[in-house]
């Protein structure tokens, strides 16, 4: 029998698929989770970032188009490259986070559809018009970024998503001049690490079901 420390990510333990998650798991992913502004001085190993991606990639997207692209910034040099492109209020929390993710969208995501959606050879052409590519890319890319944040929380990490940066500057600094990334466009940023309660305000209200939902 393996020790607890030997259990690999994705090992099938606990309730069968289809059973509700525990309250502890739901608290970690939703109810007690907060946007973090400060970070513990504790490194996050790359294997954990890779594990979060491997969970997030399983989330559904239109025709499996998977248009999100992820740039994980963890080295001092990459952080300094990002620094001047951040709004002033986002600098400290980003420089002190173990990782910052640029969630981006590949506006030529349809080039990978022959691999991702092989049973429909015409899908690449159907998705390649500029309006269609932009519509599906932005919507599904944002979905995938949200999947990643939930995956990170599920693995015990905290997230600090944010706008407040020079999008054109990020695109020029990190994507331009490279054939592989030239069609990528930044969506939003997210700091990843082990958060603290420093600079945390009380949780803001959320809309109740009857204020935002209709059952027909």
Z-matrix of the N, CA and C atoms (Angstrom, degrees):
N
C 1 1.474
C 2 1.523 1 109.19
N 3 1.308 2 116.37 1 134.97
C 4 1.459 3 120.61 2 -178.89
C 5 1.514 4 110.73 3 -75.61
N 6 1.330 5 115.87 4 148.24
C 7 1.450 6 120.30 5 170.26
C 8 1.512 7 109.11 6 -73.74
N 9 1.357 8 115.81 7 160.91
C 10 1.461 9 119.71 8 -178.69
C 11 1.515 10 111.29 9 -57.37
N 12 1.321 11 116.12 10 -35.66
C 13 1.454 12 119.05 11 -178.93
C 14 1.508 13 114.01 12 -70.35
N 15 1.334 14 116.90 13 -12.47
C 16 1.454 15 120.84 14 -179.57
C 17 1.512 16 113.17 15 -92.41
N 18 1.343 17 116.79 16 -6.08
C 19 1.462 18 120.04 17 -177.08
C 20 1.519 19 109.26 18 -69.39
N 21 1.315 20 117.03 19 127.59
C 22 1.456 21 121.60 20 179.79
C 23 1.517 22 110.20 21 -85.84
N 24 1.345 23 116.16 22 157.38
C 25 1.454 24 120.28 23 174.93
C 26 1.518 25 108.85 24 -57.70
N 27 1.327 26 116.63 25 133.39
C 28 1.451 27 120.65 26 176.69
C 29 1.504 28 113.85 27 89.37
N 30 1.338 29 118.22 28 -1.28
C 31 1.460 30 119.76 29 177.18
C 32 1.519 31 109.28 30 -61.29
N 33 1.312 32 117.06 31 132.84
C 34 1.452 33 121.15 32 -175.71
C 35 1.521 34 110.48 33 -81.23
N 36 1.333 35 115.00 34 99.74
C 37 1.447 36 121.56 35 176.14
C 38 1.507 37 107.71 36 -132.78
N 39 1.332 38 116.64 37 162.38
C 40 1.450 39 119.57 38 176.50
C 41 1.514 40 111.87 39 83.90
N 42 1.357 41 116.79 40 -158.83
C 43 1.466 42 121.05 41 -174.34
C 44 1.518 43 112.54 42 -62.41
N 45 1.319 44 114.80 43 157.11
C 46 1.453 45 120.09 44 176.99
C 47 1.520 46 110.61 45 -65.85
N 48 1.338 47 116.36 46 157.26
C 49 1.458 48 120.59 47 176.02
C 50 1.515 49 109.50 48 -56.38
N 51 1.326 50 115.94 49 139.90
C 52 1.452 51 120.91 50 -179.44
C 53 1.512 52 113.05 51 101.20
N 54 1.332 53 118.10 52 -15.57
C 55 1.458 54 121.22 53 176.86
C 56 1.521 55 109.29 54 -79.76
N 57 1.336 56 118.28 55 146.01
C 58 1.465 57 120.15 56 177.27
C 59 1.524 58 111.06 57 -60.71
N 60 1.321 59 116.33 58 147.67
C 61 1.458 60 120.31 59 172.79
C 62 1.519 61 109.56 60 -68.51
N 63 1.315 62 115.20 61 159.49
C 64 1.455 63 119.86 62 178.57
C 65 1.527 64 110.47 63 -69.44
N 66 1.334 65 115.86 64 160.55
C 67 1.460 66 119.96 65 175.37
C 68 1.523 67 111.13 66 -60.31
N 69 1.329 68 117.38 67 -35.13
C 70 1.455 69 120.41 68 178.09
C 71 1.523 70 110.94 69 -62.01
N 72 1.326 71 116.73 70 -42.86
C 73 1.462 72 120.42 71 178.40
C 74 1.524 73 111.07 72 -66.27
N 75 1.317 74 117.22 73 -41.44
C 76 1.464 75 120.27 74 179.77
C 77 1.524 76 110.91 75 -66.55
N 78 1.326 77 117.10 76 -36.78
C 79 1.467 78 119.66 77 175.38
C 80 1.526 79 110.38 78 -61.54
N 81 1.331 80 116.27 79 -45.50
C 82 1.464 81 120.71 80 -176.77
C 83 1.518 82 111.78 81 -63.83
N 84 1.319 83 117.28 82 -36.01
C 85 1.456 84 120.71 83 -175.23
C 86 1.526 85 112.56 84 -88.74
N 87 1.347 86 117.48 85 -28.57
C 88 1.456 87 119.57 86 -171.94
C 89 1.526 88 113.55 87 -133.43
N 90 1.324 89 117.63 88 -65.70
C 91 1.461 90 120.76 89 -164.48
C 92 1.524 91 113.40 90 -68.60
N 93 1.314 92 117.58 91 -39.52
C 94 1.460 93 120.75 92 -179.93
C 95 1.527 94 112.43 93 -99.86
N 96 1.315 95 117.50 94 -9.69
C 97 1.466 96 120.85 95 -179.21
C 98 1.527 97 109.84 96 -70.72
N 99 1.317 98 115.45 97 141.35
C 100 1.468 99 120.83 98 -179.57
C 101 1.528 100 109.75 99 -135.37
N 102 1.328 101 115.66 100 155.99
C 103 1.454 102 120.25 101 168.96
C 104 1.521 103 108.08 102 -69.18
N 105 1.313 104 116.87 103 126.13
C 106 1.465 105 121.29 104 -174.65
C 107 1.518 106 111.84 105 -100.08
N 108 1.348 107 114.00 106 143.42
C 109 1.462 108 121.66 107 -178.87
C 110 1.530 109 112.41 108 -117.95
N 111 1.326 110 116.63 109 -10.42
C 112 1.464 111 121.33 110 179.95
C 113 1.523 112 107.89 111 -141.24
N 114 1.331 113 115.47 112 157.52
C 115 1.458 114 120.26 113 -166.98
C 116 1.519 115 111.60 114 -135.22
N 117 1.334 116 115.45 115 143.08
C 118 1.451 117 120.88 116 171.61
C 119 1.528 118 109.26 117 -69.04
N 120 1.302 119 115.12 118 150.68
C 121 1.463 120 120.86 119 176.80
C 122 1.527 121 108.25 120 -81.22
N 123 1.313 122 114.73 121 69.40
C 124 1.463 123 121.43 122 -177.14
C 125 1.514 124 107.93 123 -138.07
N 126 1.316 125 117.87 124 120.95
C 127 1.468 126 119.91 125 -177.14
C 128 1.525 127 112.01 126 -68.32
N 129 1.314 128 114.85 127 152.17
C 130 1.462 129 122.40 128 173.74
C 131 1.522 130 106.52 129 -112.16
N 132 1.326 131 118.34 130 114.02
C 133 1.469 132 119.38 131 -177.27
C 134 1.520 133 112.08 132 -67.32
N 135 1.306 134 115.14 133 149.42
C 136 1.465 135 120.61 134 -179.71
C 137 1.520 136 111.99 135 -57.47
N 138 1.320 137 117.28 136 -32.26
C 139 1.464 138 119.43 137 -179.04
C 140 1.525 139 111.59 138 -61.26
N 141 1.339 140 116.71 139 -30.09
C 142 1.457 141 120.22 140 179.11
C 143 1.531 142 110.93 141 -74.31
N 144 1.327 143 117.25 142 -36.34
C 145 1.460 144 121.39 143 174.46
C 146 1.529 145 109.88 144 -63.40
N 147 1.324 146 115.91 145 -43.21
C 148 1.463 147 119.94 146 178.58
C 149 1.533 148 111.13 147 -64.34
N 150 1.336 149 116.44 148 -37.85
C 151 1.454 150 120.40 149 179.31
C 152 1.527 151 110.73 150 -65.46
N 153 1.329 152 116.73 151 -39.60
C 154 1.468 153 119.92 152 177.91
C 155 1.523 154 110.45 153 -63.42
N 156 1.330 155 116.91 154 -42.22
C 157 1.465 156 119.08 155 177.54
C 158 1.520 157 111.34 156 -62.78
N 159 1.333 158 116.81 157 -41.96
C 160 1.457 159 119.73 158 -177.67
C 161 1.526 160 111.79 159 -64.27
N 162 1.321 161 117.84 160 -26.95
C 163 1.461 162 120.50 161 171.50
C 164 1.520 163 111.01 162 -76.53
N 165 1.329 164 116.10 163 -47.49
C 166 1.460 165 120.29 164 -174.54
C 167 1.518 166 112.73 165 -62.79
N 168 1.319 167 117.49 166 -34.46
C 169 1.462 168 120.21 167 -176.26
C 170 1.527 169 112.24 168 -64.87
N 171 1.338 170 117.05 169 -16.45
C 172 1.457 171 120.58 170 -179.53
C 173 1.528 172 112.58 171 -81.14
N 174 1.330 173 117.99 172 -10.70
C 175 1.458 174 120.43 173 178.28
C 176 1.517 175 111.50 174 -66.51
N 177 1.346 176 117.59 175 147.69
C 178 1.460 177 120.08 176 -175.63
C 179 1.525 178 113.46 177 -72.96
N 180 1.327 179 115.13 178 145.08
C 181 1.465 180 123.09 179 170.48
C 182 1.529 181 107.99 180 -137.36
N 183 1.320 182 116.42 181 160.00
C 184 1.463 183 121.38 182 179.63
C 185 1.523 184 110.28 183 -56.13
N 186 1.321 185 116.57 184 127.47
C 187 1.471 186 124.28 185 -178.18
C 188 1.534 187 111.70 186 43.35
N 189 1.326 188 115.74 187 33.33
C 190 1.464 189 122.06 188 178.43
C 191 1.531 190 111.63 189 56.06
N 192 1.340 191 116.81 190 33.03
C 193 1.467 192 120.08 191 -171.14
C 194 1.526 193 113.24 192 -69.67
N 195 1.320 194 118.74 193 -27.58
C 196 1.473 195 122.91 194 172.58
C 197 1.527 196 112.56 195 46.91
N 198 1.345 197 117.94 196 59.78
C 199 1.467 198 119.70 197 -174.34
C 200 1.521 199 114.76 198 -83.27
N 201 1.328 200 118.67 199 -9.26
C 202 1.461 201 119.66 200 -178.00
C 203 1.516 202 110.63 201 -69.29
N 204 1.315 203 114.94 202 144.44
C 205 1.457 204 121.89 203 172.75
C 206 1.530 205 106.87 204 -129.20
N 207 1.317 206 116.45 205 145.96
C 208 1.451 207 122.23 206 -170.97
C 209 1.526 208 109.47 207 -125.65
N 210 1.304 209 116.16 208 125.34
C 211 1.457 210 120.88 209 174.31
C 212 1.523 211 107.00 210 -114.69
N 213 1.338 212 116.86 211 113.79
C 214 1.455 213 122.41 212 -176.32
C 215 1.524 214 108.93 213 -97.09
N 216 1.303 215 115.95 214 115.01
C 217 1.462 216 122.49 215 -175.54
C 218 1.523 217 108.25 216 -102.62
N 219 1.335 218 115.80 217 113.76
C 220 1.450 219 119.47 218 -177.70
C 221 1.517 220 114.77 219 -133.54
N 222 1.325 221 118.15 220 -13.94
C 223 1.461 222 120.29 221 -178.66
C 224 1.524 223 110.17 222 -89.71
N 225 1.331 224 117.74 223 153.27
C 226 1.457 225 120.05 224 176.64
C 227 1.527 226 113.12 225 -56.40
N 228 1.317 227 117.05 226 -39.18
C 229 1.466 228 119.91 227 -178.86
C 230 1.521 229 111.23 228 -64.48
N 231 1.326 230 117.08 229 -42.50
C 232 1.463 231 119.88 230 179.31
C 233 1.515 232 110.88 231 -68.57
N 234 1.339 233 117.35 232 -37.41
C 235 1.469 234 120.45 233 176.88
C 236 1.533 235 110.46 234 -61.36
N 237 1.319 236 116.70 235 -42.54
C 238 1.467 237 119.66 236 179.99
C 239 1.524 238 111.26 237 -67.23
N 240 1.301 239 117.06 238 -30.89
C 241 1.460 240 120.55 239 175.56
C 242 1.522 241 110.93 240 -65.58
N 243 1.334 242 115.62 241 -33.99
C 244 1.458 243 120.52 242 -179.82
C 245 1.519 244 113.09 243 -81.52
N 246 1.329 245 117.01 244 -29.73
C 247 1.469 246 121.67 245 -171.67
C 248 1.530 247 114.34 246 -48.42
N 249 1.346 248 119.51 247 -52.66
C 250 1.472 249 119.05 248 -175.20
C 251 1.530 250 113.67 249 -68.70
N 252 1.321 251 117.51 250 -8.89
C 253 1.457 252 121.17 251 -178.16
C 254 1.522 253 112.33 252 -96.86
N 255 1.338 254 116.57 253 -0.02
C 256 1.454 255 121.82 254 -179.51
C 257 1.515 256 111.13 255 -95.28
N 258 1.323 257 117.05 256 144.78
C 259 1.452 258 120.51 257 168.26
C 260 1.526 259 108.92 258 -61.84
N 261 1.315 260 116.67 259 151.70
C 262 1.463 261 121.03 260 -172.89
C 263 1.523 262 112.46 261 -54.67
N 264 1.327 263 117.02 262 -39.77
C 265 1.456 264 120.30 263 -177.38
C 266 1.513 265 114.48 264 -70.58
N 267 1.306 266 117.50 265 -11.10
C 268 1.467 267 120.96 266 -178.57
C 269 1.523 268 113.90 267 -103.90
N 270 1.337 269 116.52 268 -1.53
C 271 1.464 270 119.22 269 -172.56
C 272 1.524 271 111.71 270 -70.29
N 273 1.330 272 117.83 271 -55.23
C 274 1.463 273 120.38 272 -173.07
C 275 1.527 274 111.83 273 -60.68
N 276 1.323 275 116.98 274 -47.14
C 277 1.465 276 119.07 275 -176.53
C 278 1.526 277 111.89 276 -67.11
N 279 1.328 278 116.58 277 -26.69
C 280 1.459 279 119.89 278 178.51
C 281 1.520 280 111.36 279 -80.47
N 282 1.318 281 117.18 280 -40.75
C 283 1.460 282 120.08 281 -179.91
C 284 1.523 283 112.23 282 -67.28
N 285 1.331 284 117.54 283 -26.14
C 286 1.463 285 120.37 284 -178.23
C 287 1.527 286 113.41 285 -95.65
N 288 1.327 287 117.70 286 -8.56
C 289 1.465 288 120.46 287 178.04
C 290 1.526 289 110.02 288 -75.31
N 291 1.324 290 117.83 289 142.23
C 292 1.467 291 119.43 290 177.37
C 293 1.531 292 113.07 291 -58.84
N 294 1.326 293 116.35 292 -38.37
C 295 1.462 294 121.67 293 -179.86
C 296 1.521 295 109.82 294 -138.79
N 297 1.310 296 115.71 295 147.74
C 298 1.459 297 122.30 296 167.58
C 299 1.523 298 107.48 297 -127.19
N 300 1.310 299 115.81 298 130.35
C 301 1.456 300 121.70 299 -179.92
C 302 1.517 301 109.19 300 -102.72
N 303 1.314 302 116.75 301 128.49
C 304 1.458 303 120.58 302 164.44
C 305 1.520 304 106.43 303 -89.14
N 306 1.320 305 116.89 304 109.13
C 307 1.453 306 120.73 305 171.96
C 308 1.523 307 107.26 306 -81.95
N 309 1.300 308 116.78 307 118.07
C 310 1.456 309 122.06 308 -176.51
C 311 1.520 310 109.84 309 -124.77
N 312 1.326 311 115.16 310 168.84
C 313 1.461 312 122.64 311 177.18
C 314 1.520 313 107.79 312 -125.00
N 315 1.320 314 115.81 313 130.74
C 316 1.455 315 121.47 314 174.89
C 317 1.522 316 108.05 315 -85.91
N 318 1.325 317 117.20 316 110.34
C 319 1.462 318 120.67 317 -177.36
C 320 1.525 319 112.12 318 -75.86
N 321 1.322 320 116.62 319 -2.45
C 322 1.469 321 120.98 320 171.53
C 323 1.535 322 109.49 321 -116.23
N 324 1.333 323 116.11 322 33.59
C 325 1.470 324 120.93 323 -178.41
C 326 1.522 325 112.03 324 -56.92
N 327 1.331 326 116.98 325 -26.51
C 328 1.467 327 120.84 326 -176.31
C 329 1.524 328 112.62 327 -62.89
N 330 1.335 329 117.36 328 -18.95
C 331 1.468 330 119.36 329 178.31
C 332 1.530 331 112.13 330 -63.26
N 333 1.327 332 116.82 331 -22.90
C 334 1.466 333 120.30 332 -178.98
C 335 1.528 334 112.33 333 -95.93
N 336 1.326 335 118.04 334 0.17
C 337 1.465 336 119.81 335 -178.38
C 338 1.533 337 113.82 336 -65.05
N 339 1.333 338 120.55 337 -31.91
C 340 1.470 339 117.53 338 175.16
C 341 1.532 340 113.25 339 -57.47
N 342 1.323 341 116.84 340 -27.92
C 343 1.466 342 120.75 341 176.60
C 344 1.526 343 110.76 342 -87.37
N 345 1.336 344 116.14 343 -42.43
C 346 1.461 345 120.39 344 -173.61
C 347 1.525 346 113.30 345 -80.25
N 348 1.321 347 117.63 346 -25.54
C 349 1.473 348 121.92 347 -176.80
C 350 1.524 349 109.06 348 -136.51
N 351 1.339 350 117.34 349 59.61
C 352 1.467 351 121.36 350 -167.37
C 353 1.522 352 115.00 351 -67.91
N 354 1.324 353 117.72 352 -20.61
C 355 1.468 354 118.94 353 -176.39
C 356 1.521 355 112.73 354 -79.59
N 357 1.351 356 117.09 355 -2.76
C 358 1.465 357 120.39 356 177.76
C 359 1.530 358 108.59 357 -130.58
N 360 1.325 359 117.98 358 84.83
C 361 1.466 360 121.35 359 -174.11
C 362 1.525 361 114.17 360 -59.52
N 363 1.339 362 117.79 361 -24.29
C 364 1.459 363 120.52 362 -177.46
C 365 1.520 364 113.02 363 -84.59
N 366 1.336 365 117.88 364 -5.83
C 367 1.462 366 119.69 365 -173.87
C 368 1.523 367 112.06 366 -63.24
N 369 1.323 368 118.02 367 -34.23
C 370 1.463 369 119.52 368 178.09
C 371 1.520 370 110.62 369 -57.51
N 372 1.327 371 117.72 370 -46.88
C 373 1.459 372 120.70 371 179.72
C 374 1.519 373 111.77 372 -65.60
N 375 1.313 374 117.27 373 -37.19
C 376 1.462 375 120.84 374 -178.63
C 377 1.523 376 112.14 375 -67.77
N 378 1.314 377 116.30 376 -27.23
C 379 1.470 378 120.42 377 -177.62
C 380 1.526 379 112.99 378 -96.17
N 381 1.305 380 118.56 379 -6.03
C 382 1.460 381 119.71 380 -167.59
C 383 1.520 382 115.09 381 -89.31
N 384 1.335 383 119.08 382 -5.11
C 385 1.463 384 118.24 383 175.71
C 386 1.529 385 108.51 384 -68.32
N 387 1.334 386 118.51 385 145.65
C 388 1.471 387 120.35 386 -174.28
C 389 1.529 388 113.99 387 -55.14
N 390 1.329 389 117.67 388 -44.46
C 391 1.467 390 119.81 389 -178.23
C 392 1.518 391 111.33 390 -66.02
N 393 1.318 392 116.85 391 -43.56
C 394 1.468 393 120.46 392 -179.94
C 395 1.515 394 110.71 393 -65.99
N 396 1.314 395 117.05 394 -43.53
C 397 1.465 396 120.55 395 -179.64
C 398 1.521 397 110.92 396 -63.49
N 399 1.317 398 117.36 397 -42.19
C 400 1.461 399 120.32 398 179.54
C 401 1.529 400 111.01 399 -65.27
N 402 1.340 401 116.62 400 -44.52
C 403 1.459 402 121.11 401 -178.83
C 404 1.528 403 111.19 402 -61.43
N 405 1.311 404 116.50 403 -53.72
C 406 1.463 405 120.25 404 -178.01
C 407 1.532 406 111.35 405 -70.22
N 408 1.307 407 116.84 406 -37.36
C 409 1.461 408 119.39 407 -178.74
C 410 1.508 409 112.63 408 -64.21
N 411 1.324 410 117.63 409 -50.07
C 412 1.461 411 120.49 410 -176.71
C 413 1.526 412 111.39 411 -66.37
N 414 1.329 413 117.23 412 -42.76
C 415 1.471 414 119.49 413 -178.64
C 416 1.526 415 111.08 414 -66.05
N 417 1.323 416 116.68 415 -51.15
C 418 1.457 417 119.75 416 -176.14
C 419 1.521 418 112.48 417 -73.43
N 420 1.329 419 116.83 418 -30.71
C 421 1.456 420 119.41 419 175.69
C 422 1.516 421 112.16 420 -64.91
N 423 1.339 422 116.35 421 -39.15
C 424 1.459 423 119.98 422 176.81
C 425 1.526 424 110.77 423 -67.58
N 426 1.330 425 116.42 424 -39.48
C 427 1.465 426 119.53 425 174.77
C 428 1.527 427 110.84 426 -56.64
N 429 1.315 428 117.04 427 -46.33
C 430 1.457 429 120.15 428 -177.33
C 431 1.528 430 112.23 429 -65.85
N 432 1.326 431 116.67 430 -34.54
C 433 1.463 432 119.17 431 175.45
C 434 1.530 433 110.35 432 -63.10
N 435 1.328 434 116.52 433 -41.26
C 436 1.469 435 119.77 434 177.34
C 437 1.526 436 111.03 435 -65.25
N 438 1.343 437 116.41 436 -40.07
C 439 1.464 438 118.54 437 175.97
C 440 1.531 439 110.46 438 -57.55
N 441 1.331 440 116.07 439 -41.62
C 442 1.463 441 118.72 440 -178.20
C 443 1.524 442 110.84 441 -63.92
N 444 1.314 443 117.52 442 -42.51
C 445 1.459 444 119.15 443 -179.55
C 446 1.522 445 111.35 444 -62.89
N 447 1.331 446 117.33 445 -40.60
C 448 1.463 447 120.23 446 177.31
C 449 1.523 448 110.59 447 -66.11
N 450 1.325 449 117.06 448 -38.65
C 451 1.461 450 120.10 449 177.40
C 452 1.520 451 110.65 450 -63.60
N 453 1.331 452 116.83 451 -42.67
C 454 1.464 453 120.48 452 178.68
C 455 1.526 454 110.80 453 -61.20
N 456 1.326 455 116.86 454 -44.16
C 457 1.459 456 119.93 455 177.35
C 458 1.524 457 111.12 456 -62.70
N 459 1.318 458 116.63 457 -39.59
C 460 1.463 459 120.25 458 -179.94
C 461 1.525 460 111.33 459 -62.38
N 462 1.322 461 117.29 460 -26.89
C 463 1.464 462 121.97 461 179.56
C 464 1.521 463 112.47 462 -93.86
N 465 1.341 464 116.85 463 9.98
C 466 1.452 465 120.35 464 174.54
C 467 1.513 466 115.58 465 93.48
N 468 1.326 467 117.73 466 6.59
C 469 1.460 468 121.79 467 179.92
C 470 1.523 469 110.68 468 -94.07
N 471 1.327 470 115.32 469 161.74
C 472 1.456 471 122.13 470 174.50
C 473 1.517 472 109.54 471 -110.54
N 474 1.329 473 115.62 472 156.42
C 475 1.462 474 122.07 473 -175.96
C 476 1.524 475 110.47 474 -127.26
N 477 1.319 476 114.74 475 148.28
C 478 1.457 477 121.45 476 174.13
C 479 1.511 478 110.11 477 -134.80
N 480 1.351 479 117.83 478 77.30
C 481 1.465 480 120.07 479 -179.73
C 482 1.520 481 111.32 480 -68.70
N 483 1.325 482 116.55 481 150.27
C 484 1.466 483 119.27 482 -177.55
C 485 1.523 484 111.36 483 -160.94
N 486 1.317 485 112.90 484 149.52
C 487 1.457 486 121.56 485 162.35
C 488 1.533 487 105.08 486 -95.01
N 489 1.307 488 117.57 487 -145.81
C 490 1.454 489 118.33 488 174.83
C 491 1.511 490 114.16 489 73.66
N 492 1.342 491 116.24 490 51.24
C 493 1.456 492 120.75 491 175.44
C 494 1.523 493 107.93 492 -154.04
N 495 1.299 494 115.87 493 164.36
C 496 1.463 495 123.08 494 -179.72
C 497 1.525 496 108.40 495 -82.27
N 498 1.322 497 116.82 496 98.24
C 499 1.463 498 120.16 497 -175.24
C 500 1.519 499 111.29 498 -63.66
N 501 1.314 500 117.00 499 -45.25
C 502 1.463 501 119.30 500 179.10
C 503 1.520 502 110.99 501 -62.44
N 504 1.329 503 116.15 502 -38.24
C 505 1.454 504 120.10 503 178.32
C 506 1.516 505 112.53 504 -65.78
N 507 1.341 506 116.89 505 -41.33
C 508 1.465 507 120.82 506 177.21
C 509 1.524 508 110.03 507 -63.35
N 510 1.334 509 116.71 508 -44.01
C 511 1.460 510 119.78 509 179.60
C 512 1.526 511 111.24 510 -60.60
N 513 1.336 512 115.61 511 -41.71
C 514 1.467 513 119.55 512 -179.69
C 515 1.524 514 111.41 513 -68.61
N 516 1.333 515 116.51 514 -40.81
C 517 1.465 516 120.36 515 -174.90
C 518 1.522 517 112.89 516 -75.15
N 519 1.328 518 117.18 517 -34.62
C 520 1.456 519 119.62 518 -171.29
C 521 1.537 520 114.29 519 -109.69
N 522 1.336 521 118.16 520 -19.89
C 523 1.463 522 119.31 521 -173.32
C 524 1.519 523 114.53 522 -118.93
N 525 1.328 524 118.38 523 -30.26
C 526 1.457 525 121.07 524 -173.11
C 527 1.533 526 110.84 525 -70.06
N 528 1.340 527 114.67 526 151.01
C 529 1.455 528 119.97 527 175.19
C 530 1.508 529 114.85 528 78.76
N 531 1.321 530 116.65 529 7.97
C 532 1.459 531 121.15 530 178.47
C 533 1.518 532 107.85 531 -126.71
N 534 1.314 533 116.31 532 121.69
C 535 1.465 534 119.90 533 -175.35
C 536 1.522 535 112.10 534 -57.81
N 537 1.318 536 117.48 535 -35.31
C 538 1.460 537 121.36 536 -177.37
C 539 1.526 538 111.87 537 -70.49
N 540 1.324 539 117.55 538 -32.95
C 541 1.471 540 120.67 539 -172.43
C 542 1.528 541 113.76 540 -113.72
N 543 1.311 542 118.24 541 4.61
C 544 1.463 543 119.82 542 -172.11
C 545 1.522 544 113.74 543 -64.99
N 546 1.330 545 117.93 544 -20.03
C 547 1.458 546 120.96 545 178.56
C 548 1.529 547 112.83 546 -100.66
N 549 1.337 548 116.70 547 6.97
C 550 1.452 549 120.06 548 176.91
C 551 1.527 550 109.81 549 -81.38
N 552 1.323 551 115.91 550 142.85
C 553 1.461 552 121.55 551 176.76
C 554 1.525 553 108.54 552 -133.88
N 555 1.323 554 116.16 553 133.76
C 556 1.460 555 120.44 554 -178.07
C 557 1.523 556 110.85 555 -66.04
N 558 1.309 557 115.39 556 144.87
C 559 1.463 558 123.27 557 178.33
C 560 1.528 559 108.86 558 -110.16
N 561 1.332 560 117.15 559 -66.12
C 562 1.465 561 121.36 560 172.31
C 563 1.513 562 108.71 561 -155.11
N 564 1.321 563 115.85 562 172.97
C 565 1.456 564 122.45 563 -178.05
C 566 1.521 565 109.86 564 -109.94
N 567 1.318 566 115.96 565 159.84
C 568 1.463 567 120.16 566 175.93
C 569 1.522 568 108.96 567 -150.97
N 570 1.326 569 116.55 568 124.70
C 571 1.451 570 121.19 569 172.29
C 572 1.524 571 109.07 570 -82.68
N 573 1.323 572 115.83 571 143.59
C 574 1.461 573 122.52 572 -177.33
C 575 1.521 574 108.94 573 -130.73
N 576 1.326 575 116.23 574 135.04
C 577 1.454 576 120.85 575 176.71
C 578 1.513 577 110.41 576 173.90
N 579 1.324 578 115.14 577 -155.10
C 580 1.460 579 121.68 578 174.62
C 581 1.521 580 106.88 579 -107.94
N 582 1.316 581 116.69 580 107.74
C 583 1.447 582 121.20 581 -171.14
C 584 1.518 583 113.75 582 -79.90
N 585 1.335 584 114.14 583 160.82
C 586 1.457 585 121.83 584 170.99
C 587 1.529 586 107.92 585 -116.19
N 588 1.333 587 114.96 586 171.90
C 589 1.468 588 119.84 587 178.23
C 590 1.521 589 112.27 588 -86.35
N 591 1.327 590 117.73 589 2.73
C 592 1.459 591 121.33 590 179.75
C 593 1.527 592 110.34 591 -60.05
N 594 1.320 593 115.84 592 136.49
C 595 1.469 594 124.08 593 178.32
C 596 1.534 595 112.36 594 66.36
N 597 1.315 596 116.28 595 16.61
C 598 1.460 597 120.55 596 -178.29
C 599 1.527 598 109.90 597 -87.22
N 600 1.309 599 116.66 598 129.66
C 601 1.456 600 122.25 599 174.17
C 602 1.519 601 109.29 600 -95.09
N 603 1.334 602 117.96 601 162.48
C 604 1.464 603 119.11 602 174.74
C 605 1.526 604 110.63 603 -56.18
N 606 1.323 605 115.27 604 149.03
C 607 1.463 606 119.12 605 -179.47
C 608 1.523 607 109.97 606 -62.63
N 609 1.314 608 115.48 607 134.87
C 610 1.457 609 120.92 608 178.49
C 611 1.524 610 110.49 609 -76.57
N 612 1.339 611 116.82 610 158.97
C 613 1.473 612 119.47 611 -178.26
C 614 1.522 613 111.62 612 -64.79
N 615 1.310 614 115.34 613 157.74
C 616 1.457 615 123.20 614 171.22
C 617 1.525 616 107.95 615 -121.82
N 618 1.308 617 116.49 616 154.29
C 619 1.456 618 120.58 617 178.17
C 620 1.524 619 110.18 618 -70.43
N 621 1.322 620 115.95 619 138.79
C 622 1.454 621 120.84 620 174.75
C 623 1.527 622 109.57 621 -75.22
N 624 1.309 623 115.13 622 162.66
C 625 1.465 624 121.41 623 -176.81
C 626 1.529 625 111.58 624 -51.05
N 627 1.329 626 117.52 625 -49.50
C 628 1.462 627 120.49 626 -174.93
C 629 1.521 628 113.04 627 -69.71
N 630 1.340 629 117.37 628 -16.73
C 631 1.462 630 120.29 629 177.95
C 632 1.528 631 112.97 630 -83.84
N 633 1.323 632 117.70 631 -18.76
C 634 1.456 633 119.21 632 -173.75
C 635 1.527 634 113.54 633 -132.01
N 636 1.318 635 117.60 634 0.38
C 637 1.461 636 119.78 635 -174.47
C 638 1.515 637 111.10 636 -130.10
N 639 1.301 638 115.34 637 152.56
C 640 1.464 639 122.83 638 173.15
C 641 1.514 640 108.05 639 -134.46
N 642 1.317 641 116.65 640 137.38
C 643 1.456 642 122.09 641 173.22
C 644 1.520 643 107.94 642 -110.11
N 645 1.307 644 117.49 643 121.87
C 646 1.472 645 122.36 644 -175.69
C 647 1.512 646 110.45 645 -111.11
